Amino acid sequence: MENCECITEIKSKISRLRKHMIYIAQLKGINHSDTIKCSQELDFYLTKYQKIKVAEKQSH
């Protein structure tokens, strides 16, 4: 149950970050430090999500 809630929160965070990154990129450009920072944060949560999904598959 805890994993399910965690995954839901991570998916929500990923969605918000993706939208925010696109907004910043359109406003400031794709090479702006704010866009890159947001992209790196998005990468962190995408990796976290993938690790949870892999662990779930291995436990079944």
ChimeraX commands (.cxc) that place a marker at each C-alpha (Angstrom):
marker #1 position 0.00,0.00,0.00 radius 0.5
marker #1 position 2.79,2.42,0.88 radius 0.5
marker #1 position 4.51,1.77,-2.46 radius 0.5
marker #1 position 1.26,2.52,-4.28 radius 0.5
marker #1 position 0.93,5.91,-2.57 radius 0.5
marker #1 position 4.58,6.65,-3.21 radius 0.5
marker #1 position 4.24,5.82,-6.90 radius 0.5
marker #1 position 1.15,8.00,-7.20 radius 0.5
marker #1 position 2.96,10.92,-5.59 radius 0.5
marker #1 position 6.00,10.45,-7.81 radius 0.5
marker #1 position 3.87,10.25,-10.96 radius 0.5
marker #1 position 2.12,13.46,-9.93 radius 0.5
marker #1 position 5.45,15.17,-9.26 radius 0.5
marker #1 position 6.78,14.01,-12.64 radius 0.5
marker #1 position 3.74,15.42,-14.41 radius 0.5
marker #1 position 4.04,18.78,-12.64 radius 0.5
marker #1 position 7.78,19.01,-13.26 radius 0.5
marker #1 position 7.39,18.13,-16.93 radius 0.5
marker #1 position 4.80,20.90,-17.43 radius 0.5
marker #1 position 6.90,23.37,-15.45 radius 0.5
marker #1 position 10.05,22.52,-17.41 radius 0.5
marker #1 position 8.24,23.05,-20.72 radius 0.5
marker #1 position 6.93,26.40,-19.48 radius 0.5
marker #1 position 10.39,27.54,-18.35 radius 0.5
marker #1 position 11.99,26.33,-21.60 radius 0.5
marker #1 position 9.46,28.30,-23.65 radius 0.5
marker #1 position 10.00,31.38,-21.50 radius 0.5
marker #1 position 13.77,31.32,-21.02 radius 0.5
marker #1 position 15.10,28.79,-23.55 radius 0.5
marker #1 position 16.20,25.19,-23.30 radius 0.5
marker #1 position 19.77,26.03,-22.29 radius 0.5
marker #1 position 18.84,28.36,-19.43 radius 0.5
marker #1 position 20.06,27.24,-16.01 radius 0.5
marker #1 position 16.49,27.17,-14.63 radius 0.5
marker #1 position 15.38,24.82,-17.41 radius 0.5
marker #1 position 18.38,22.57,-16.83 radius 0.5
marker #1 position 17.79,22.53,-13.07 radius 0.5
marker #1 position 14.16,21.51,-13.60 radius 0.5
marker #1 position 15.24,18.86,-16.12 radius 0.5
marker #1 position 17.68,17.40,-13.60 radius 0.5
marker #1 position 14.99,17.28,-10.93 radius 0.5
marker #1 position 12.66,15.58,-13.40 radius 0.5
marker #1 position 15.41,13.04,-14.20 radius 0.5
marker #1 position 15.77,12.31,-10.48 radius 0.5
marker #1 position 12.06,11.48,-10.09 radius 0.5
marker #1 position 11.92,9.51,-13.34 radius 0.5
marker #1 position 14.83,7.38,-12.15 radius 0.5
marker #1 position 13.21,6.92,-8.74 radius 0.5
marker #1 position 9.96,5.83,-10.41 radius 0.5
marker #1 position 11.78,3.36,-12.67 radius 0.5
marker #1 position 13.68,1.84,-9.74 radius 0.5
marker #1 position 10.43,1.27,-7.84 radius 0.5
marker #1 position 8.81,-0.36,-10.88 radius 0.5
marker #1 position 11.82,-2.65,-11.43 radius 0.5
marker #1 position 11.84,-3.63,-7.74 radius 0.5
marker #1 position 8.11,-4.43,-7.96 radius 0.5
marker #1 position 8.65,-6.69,-10.98 radius 0.5
marker #1 position 11.51,-8.50,-9.25 radius 0.5
marker #1 position 9.46,-9.09,-6.11 radius 0.5
marker #1 position 6.63,-10.82,-8.01 radius 0.5
marker link #1:1,2 radius 0.2
marker link #1:2,3 radius 0.2
marker link #1:3,4 radius 0.2
marker link #1:4,5 radius 0.2
marker link #1:5,6 radius 0.2
marker link #1:6,7 radius 0.2
marker link #1:7,8 radius 0.2
marker link #1:8,9 radius 0.2
marker link #1:9,10 radius 0.2
marker link #1:10,11 radius 0.2
marker link #1:11,12 radius 0.2
marker link #1:12,13 radius 0.2
marker link #1:13,14 radius 0.2
marker link #1:14,15 radius 0.2
marker link #1:15,16 radius 0.2
marker link #1:16,17 radius 0.2
marker link #1:17,18 radius 0.2
marker link #1:18,19 radius 0.2
marker link #1:19,20 radius 0.2
marker link #1:20,21 radius 0.2
marker link #1:21,22 radius 0.2
marker link #1:22,23 radius 0.2
marker link #1:23,24 radius 0.2
marker link #1:24,25 radius 0.2
marker link #1:25,26 radius 0.2
marker link #1:26,27 radius 0.2
marker link #1:27,28 radius 0.2
marker link #1:28,29 radius 0.2
marker link #1:29,30 radius 0.2
marker link #1:30,31 radius 0.2
marker link #1:31,32 radius 0.2
marker link #1:32,33 radius 0.2
marker link #1:33,34 radius 0.2
marker link #1:34,35 radius 0.2
marker link #1:35,36 radius 0.2
marker link #1:36,37 radius 0.2
marker link #1:37,38 radius 0.2
marker link #1:38,39 radius 0.2
marker link #1:39,40 radius 0.2
marker link #1:40,41 radius 0.2
marker link #1:41,42 radius 0.2
marker link #1:42,43 radius 0.2
marker link #1:43,44 radius 0.2
marker link #1:44,45 radius 0.2
marker link #1:45,46 radius 0.2
marker link #1:46,47 radius 0.2
marker link #1:47,48 radius 0.2
marker link #1:48,49 radius 0.2
marker link #1:49,50 radius 0.2
marker link #1:50,51 radius 0.2
marker link #1:51,52 radius 0.2
marker link #1:52,53 radius 0.2
marker link #1:53,54 radius 0.2
marker link #1:54,55 radius 0.2
marker link #1:55,56 radius 0.2
marker link #1:56,57 radius 0.2
marker link #1:57,58 radius 0.2
marker link #1:58,59 radius 0.2
marker link #1:59,60 radius 0.2
view
